[in-house]
Amino acid sequence: MEMEEIYARKVGGTYPYNLLKSIFGREAENTGNAQKRAELEKTLSEIIELRLTDEEKTVLFKVYRDGKSLAEIAEEQSADPYETYMHMAASLRKLRNPSSSKLLKGFLQEEQ
């Protein structure tokens, strides 16, 4: 896949479930339970606040909450798309860290 295609790609789904899918590569349990969703959002907020830099948070939220592509974010910030891509990759890598992912794995669907 060309880098331009990667930069232009938008993430589908709804936050925070689309973020969990990107972190772990499989679907999160989206039961429609508002309490469970609020708990997931609270857990993610704590982890994100603790682990990510301001630039990484900005890119992460624009991609997963606002549904923007990396190219759109780079254009908004007058930055290089590669730099935006690197912030995105770093944030996902930090969220995959064992101490972070251990807290999030309870929200994933059980494998069948």
C-alpha positions in Angstrom: 0.0 0.0 0.0 1.3 3.4 -1.0 2.0 6.0 1.8 -0.5 8.4 0.2 -3.2 5.8 0.5 -2.3 5.3 4.2 -2.4 9.0 4.8 -5.8 9.4 3.1 -7.5 6.4 4.8 -10.1 7.1 7.4 -10.9 4.9 10.4 -14.5 3.6 10.5 -16.6 2.8 13.5 -17.4 4.7 16.7 -15.1 5.8 19.4 -13.8 4.2 21.6 -14.5 0.8 20.0 -12.7 1.7 16.8 -9.6 2.6 18.8 -9.6 -0.8 20.6 -9.9 -2.5 17.2 -6.8 -0.6 16.0 -4.9 -1.4 19.2 -5.6 -5.1 19.4 -6.7 -6.0 15.8 -10.0 -7.4 16.9 -13.5 -6.2 17.7 -14.4 -4.7 21.1 -17.5 -5.8 22.9 -20.0 -3.2 21.8 -23.1 -4.3 23.7 -24.8 -0.9 23.7 -24.4 -0.8 27.5 -23.9 2.8 28.3 -22.3 2.0 31.7 -19.7 -0.3 30.0 -19.0 2.3 27.3 -18.5 5.0 30.0 -16.1 2.7 31.9 -14.1 2.1 28.7 -13.9 5.8 27.9 -12.8 6.5 31.5 -10.1 3.8 31.4 -8.9 5.0 27.9 -8.8 8.7 29.1 -6.7 7.8 32.1 -4.2 5.7 30.0 -4.1 8.4 27.3 -3.5 11.2 29.7 -0.7 9.2 31.4 1.1 7.8 28.4 0.7 10.1 25.4 2.2 13.5 24.5 0.0 16.4 23.5 0.8 15.9 19.8 0.0 12.2 20.0 -3.3 12.9 21.8 -4.3 15.5 19.2 -3.7 13.1 16.3 -5.3 10.2 18.1 -8.5 12.0 18.9 -8.8 13.6 15.4 -8.5 10.2 13.8 -10.7 8.2 16.1 -13.3 10.7 17.4 -13.5 13.2 14.5 -13.0 10.7 11.7 -10.3 12.6 9.9 -7.5 11.2 7.8 -3.8 11.7 8.6 -3.5 13.9 5.4 -6.4 16.2 6.6 -4.8 16.5 10.1 -1.4 17.3 8.5 -2.9 19.9 6.3 -4.7 21.5 9.3 -1.5 21.7 11.3 0.7 22.7 8.3 2.8 19.6 9.1 4.3 16.8 7.1 1.9 13.8 6.7 4.8 11.5 7.7 5.2 13.3 11.0 1.5 12.9 11.7 1.8 9.3 10.8 4.7 8.9 13.3 2.6 10.5 16.1 -0.2 8.1 15.3 2.1 5.0 15.3 3.7 6.1 18.5 0.4 6.5 20.3 -0.9 3.1 19.2 2.5 1.5 20.2 2.2 3.1 23.7 -1.4 1.9 24.1 -0.2 -1.6 23.2 2.3 -1.6 26.0 1.5 -4.5 28.4 0.7 -2.3 31.3 -1.8 -0.4 29.3 -3.3 -3.2 27.2 -3.8 -5.3 30.4 -6.4 -2.7 31.5 -8.1 -2.7 28.1 -8.3 -6.4 27.3 -11.4 -6.8 29.5 -13.4 -4.8 27.0 -12.6 -7.1 24.0 -15.0 -9.7 22.7 -14.2 -13.3 23.7 -12.6 -15.2 20.9 -14.8 -18.0 19.6 
